[in-house]
């Protein structure tokens, strides 16, 4: 049986000595196995937040445009709506 192994890529960065010590301390306090695990987990979480917020804003803007377009440019009523209005007006006249 073959096991799935995701393709790996490398990411290198330069830190000051103080940053590295600070991040290592946070990783240890947070219970992470290594500095790499801490960095990957933290960056992945923040990236997901940023993308979700961006998509939410885009969706909100799109929904707003659709709503106002429907309010200011209503389509013609279909036959069912015309019949419903006629029935309603007939009920009010009785």
C-alpha positions in Angstrom: 0.0 0.0 0.0 1.4 3.4 -1.0 1.4 6.3 1.4 0.6 9.8 0.3 3.6 12.2 0.6 2.8 15.8 -0.2 5.5 17.5 -2.3 7.7 19.6 -0.2 9.2 23.1 -0.9 11.7 25.1 0.9 11.4 28.6 2.3 14.4 30.4 3.7 14.5 33.7 5.6 17.0 35.7 7.6 16.2 36.8 11.1 18.0 38.8 13.6 19.4 36.9 16.5 16.9 38.5 18.8 14.0 37.6 16.5 15.1 33.9 16.4 15.4 33.7 20.2 12.0 35.4 20.6 10.3 33.0 18.2 12.0 30.0 19.7 10.8 31.1 23.1 7.2 31.5 21.8 7.4 28.0 20.1 8.6 26.4 23.4 5.9 28.2 25.5 3.3 27.3 22.9 4.2 23.6 23.0 5.4 23.4 19.4 7.9 20.6 18.5 10.2 23.1 16.7 10.6 26.6 15.5 9.7 25.5 12.0 6.4 23.9 13.3 5.6 27.2 15.1 6.4 29.4 12.1 4.4 27.2 9.7 1.4 26.9 11.9 1.3 30.6 12.8 1.8 31.8 9.3 -0.7 29.3 7.9 -3.3 30.5 10.4 -2.7 34.1 9.7 -2.8 33.5 5.9 -6.2 31.8 6.3 -7.5 34.8 8.2 -6.3 37.3 5.6 -7.8 35.3 2.7 -11.1 34.8 4.5 -11.4 38.5 5.3 -10.5 39.4 1.7 -13.1 37.0 0.3 -15.7 38.3 2.8 -15.2 41.9 1.7 -15.3 40.9 -2.0 -18.5 38.8 -1.4 -20.1 41.7 0.5 -19.3 44.2 -2.2 -20.7 41.8 -4.8 -23.9 41.1 -2.8 -24.4 44.9 -2.3 -24.1 45.5 -6.0 -26.6 42.7 -6.8 -29.1 44.0 -4.1 -29.0 47.6 -5.3 -29.2 46.6 -8.9 -32.4 44.6 -8.1 -33.9 47.5 -6.2 -33.1 50.2 -8.7 -33.5 48.1 -11.9 -36.4 45.7 -11.1 -37.3 43.3 -13.8 -40.8 42.9 -15.2 -43.2 40.8 -13.0 -43.8 37.2 -14.3 -47.3 35.8 -14.9 -47.5 34.2 -11.5 -46.8 37.5 -9.8 -49.3 39.3 -12.0 -52.0 36.7 -11.1 -51.1 37.0 -7.4 -51.5 40.8 -7.5 -54.9 40.4 -9.3 -56.1 37.9 -6.6 -54.9 40.2 -3.8 -56.6 43.3 -5.3 -59.8 41.2 -5.8 -59.7 40.2 -2.1 -59.3 43.8 -1.0 -62.2 44.9 -3.2 -64.6 42.4 -1.5 
